[in-house]
Amino acid sequence: TGDLGQGLVMFFGRCCCVQKDVSDEQVFNAQFDSSAHDFLASHPTERKTLHVPPDFSIRSVDSTASSGSGYVSLNEEQKAREMTKLQHMIRDFVMEFLQGVYLDAVLEDGSLVPCKCIMDSKLSVLMLQVASTTRTIDLTNIQEICSGRELRDLQVTTPLDDLCATLVMTDDQCVSFKFADVQAREHFATCMKVLRLALD
């Protein structure tokens, strides 16, 4: 269990951080005990993962044509349908996060660790729990939610790829999650962006 505990310290201890230069790097400060492996092993039934709607379509920087604006003109009926679909998607996302879902957090060395994510009832605080350590993030402190090609603009210490999404806080700390596919990544990023915008 020592190796896992050491890796977990890297998750919050030296998470991927936006940096202007190496001396500006800021880190999460939290300590993990060596019972992390025992905790994760003893809670297999609680590992509810995020559900991605089968009809979720990707409209991100990754899917837009480089020559076009990426926008599609919709008539009023189509707009209403899309808005209803978005509202249902956000509602389902929120319900899952209120109950708690497990996402794969990316450690500094690129390895993954199960992270339980729970949102408060006011939809303003995201709690991240790895083993017995908890980190809370006020959604108003999220400066950017980056995924796909947007990650190329970040200067980070953690190896990220096209399946990752990163929450960048106003203090330049960040946390990244890796998803099974691009659709799951964009579903998470889209819903988090909507929830973040709702707090402005």
C-alpha positions as CSV (number, residue, x, y, z in Angstrom):
1,T,0.0,0.0,0.0
2,G,3.0,2.3,0.3
3,D,3.3,2.8,-3.4
4,L,-0.3,3.7,-3.8
5,G,-0.1,6.1,-0.9
6,Q,3.0,7.8,-2.4
7,G,1.1,8.1,-5.8
8,L,-1.9,9.7,-4.1
9,V,0.3,12.3,-2.5
10,M,1.4,13.2,-6.1
11,F,-2.3,13.7,-7.1
12,F,-2.9,16.5,-4.7
13,G,0.7,17.2,-3.7
14,R,2.1,18.0,-7.2
15,C,-0.9,18.0,-9.5
16,C,-0.8,19.3,-13.0
17,C,-0.4,23.1,-12.7
18,V,-0.5,25.9,-15.2
19,Q,2.8,27.7,-14.8
20,K,4.4,30.8,-16.3
21,D,7.7,29.3,-15.4
22,V,8.7,26.4,-13.1
23,S,9.3,28.6,-10.1
24,D,5.6,29.8,-10.3
25,E,4.3,26.2,-9.8
26,Q,1.7,26.0,-7.1
27,V,0.5,22.7,-5.7
28,F,-2.4,21.1,-3.8
29,N,-1.3,20.6,-0.2
30,A,-2.9,17.5,1.4
31,Q,-1.5,14.3,3.0
32,F,-2.6,10.8,2.4
33,D,-2.2,7.9,4.8
34,S,-1.2,4.4,3.7
35,S,-4.7,3.0,4.1
36,A,-5.6,4.2,0.5
37,H,-5.4,0.8,-1.0
38,D,-7.6,-0.7,1.8
39,F,-10.2,2.1,1.4
40,L,-10.4,1.6,-2.4
41,A,-10.6,-2.2,-2.1
42,S,-13.3,-2.1,0.6
43,H,-15.6,0.2,-1.4
44,P,-16.1,-1.5,-4.7
45,T,-19.9,-1.2,-4.7
46,E,-19.7,2.6,-4.3
47,R,-17.8,3.1,-7.6
48,K,-20.7,4.5,-9.6
49,T,-19.2,6.0,-12.8
50,L,-20.5,8.9,-14.9
51,H,-23.2,8.0,-17.4
52,V,-22.9,9.5,-20.9
53,P,-26.2,9.9,-22.7
54,P,-26.2,7.8,-25.9
55,D,-27.4,10.7,-28.0
56,F,-24.8,13.1,-26.7
57,S,-23.1,14.7,-29.8
58,I,-19.8,16.4,-29.6
59,R,-19.6,20.1,-30.7
60,S,-16.2,21.1,-29.5
61,V,-13.0,22.5,-30.9
62,D,-12.0,19.0,-31.8
63,S,-15.1,18.4,-34.0
64,T,-15.3,21.7,-35.8
65,A,-13.9,22.1,-39.3
66,S,-10.8,24.3,-39.4
67,S,-12.2,26.4,-42.3
68,G,-15.7,26.9,-40.8
69,S,-17.0,28.6,-37.7
70,G,-18.4,25.4,-36.3
71,Y,-21.8,26.8,-35.8
72,V,-25.0,25.2,-37.3
73,S,-28.0,27.4,-38.0
74,L,-31.1,26.0,-36.2
75,N,-34.7,26.9,-36.6
76,E,-36.8,27.7,-33.5
77,E,-38.1,24.2,-33.1
78,Q,-34.7,22.7,-33.4
79,K,-33.4,25.3,-30.8
80,A,-36.1,24.3,-28.4
81,R,-35.4,20.6,-28.9
82,E,-31.7,21.2,-28.3
83,M,-32.3,23.3,-25.2
84,T,-34.6,20.6,-23.7
85,K,-32.0,18.0,-24.5
86,L,-29.3,20.1,-22.8
87,Q,-31.5,20.7,-19.7
88,H,-32.2,17.0,-19.3
89,M,-28.5,16.2,-19.8
90,I,-27.5,18.8,-17.1
91,R,-30.2,17.5,-14.7
92,D,-29.0,13.9,-15.0
93,F,-25.4,15.0,-14.6
94,V,-26.2,17.0,-11.5
95,M,-28.2,14.1,-10.0
96,E,-25.2,11.8,-10.5
97,F,-22.8,14.3,-8.9
98,L,-25.1,14.9,-6.0
99,Q,-25.0,11.1,-5.3
100,G,-21.3,10.9,-6.1
101,V,-19.5,9.4,-9.1
102,Y,-16.0,8.0,-9.6
103,L,-13.7,9.5,-12.2
104,D,-10.2,8.6,-13.0
105,A,-7.9,11.4,-11.7
106,V,-4.5,11.8,-13.5
107,L,-1.5,11.7,-11.2
108,E,1.7,13.7,-12.0
109,D,3.4,10.6,-13.4
110,G,0.4,10.0,-15.7
111,S,-1.1,7.0,-13.8
112,L,-4.7,7.0,-12.8
113,V,-6.4,6.9,-9.4
114,P,-10.2,6.5,-8.6
115,C,-11.5,9.8,-7.3
116,K,-15.0,10.1,-5.9
117,C,-16.6,13.4,-7.0
118,I,-19.6,14.8,-5.1
119,M,-21.3,18.2,-5.6
120,D,-23.2,20.0,-2.9
121,S,-26.9,20.7,-3.1
122,K,-26.3,24.3,-4.1
123,L,-24.2,23.1,-7.1
124,S,-21.4,25.5,-6.0
125,V,-18.8,23.2,-4.4
126,L,-17.2,20.1,-5.9
127,M,-15.7,17.6,-3.4
128,L,-12.9,15.3,-4.6
129,Q,-12.2,12.3,-2.4
130,V,-9.3,9.9,-2.8
131,A,-9.0,7.4,0.0
132,S,-9.4,9.3,3.3
133,T,-8.3,12.7,1.9
134,T,-10.9,15.2,0.6
135,R,-10.3,18.4,-1.4
136,T,-13.1,20.9,-2.0
137,I,-13.2,23.2,-5.0
138,D,-15.5,26.2,-5.1
139,L,-16.9,26.2,-8.7
140,T,-16.6,30.0,-8.8
141,N,-12.8,29.4,-8.5
142,I,-12.7,27.4,-11.7
143,Q,-11.1,29.7,-14.3
144,E,-11.1,27.3,-17.2
145,I,-12.3,23.8,-18.1
146,C,-10.0,22.5,-20.8
147,S,-10.2,19.4,-22.9
148,G,-8.9,18.0,-26.2
149,R,-6.9,20.5,-28.2
150,E,-7.4,23.2,-25.5
151,L,-5.0,21.2,-23.3
152,R,-2.1,22.0,-25.7
153,D,-2.3,25.6,-24.5
154,L,-1.6,24.6,-20.9
155,Q,1.9,24.3,-19.5
156,V,1.5,21.4,-17.1
157,T,3.8,18.9,-15.4
158,T,1.3,16.0,-15.8
159,P,1.2,14.1,-19.1
160,L,-2.3,14.6,-20.6
161,D,-3.8,13.3,-23.8
162,D,-7.0,13.8,-25.9
163,L,-9.1,11.8,-23.4
164,C,-8.3,14.2,-20.5
165,A,-10.3,17.2,-19.2
166,T,-8.7,19.6,-16.7
167,L,-10.2,22.0,-14.2
168,V,-8.0,25.1,-13.9
169,M,-8.5,27.2,-10.8
170,T,-8.0,30.9,-10.4
171,D,-4.8,30.2,-8.3
172,D,-3.4,28.2,-11.2
173,Q,-3.8,24.9,-9.5
174,C,-5.6,22.3,-11.5
175,V,-6.9,18.7,-11.5
176,S,-7.2,16.5,-14.5
177,F,-9.5,13.5,-15.2
178,K,-9.1,10.9,-17.9
179,F,-12.2,9.4,-19.7
180,A,-12.8,6.2,-21.7
181,D,-13.5,8.2,-24.9
182,V,-13.8,11.7,-26.4
183,Q,-17.6,11.6,-26.0
184,A,-17.4,11.0,-22.2
185,R,-14.7,13.7,-21.9
186,E,-16.8,16.3,-23.7
187,H,-19.9,15.3,-21.8
188,F,-18.1,16.1,-18.5
189,A,-16.5,19.3,-19.9
190,T,-19.8,20.6,-21.3
191,C,-21.8,20.0,-18.2
192,M,-19.1,21.5,-15.9
193,K,-18.9,24.6,-18.2
194,V,-22.7,25.1,-18.0
195,L,-22.7,24.7,-14.2
196,R,-19.8,27.1,-13.9
197,L,-21.4,29.7,-16.1
198,A,-24.6,29.4,-14.0
199,L,-22.7,30.8,-11.0
200,D,-21.7,34.0,-12.8
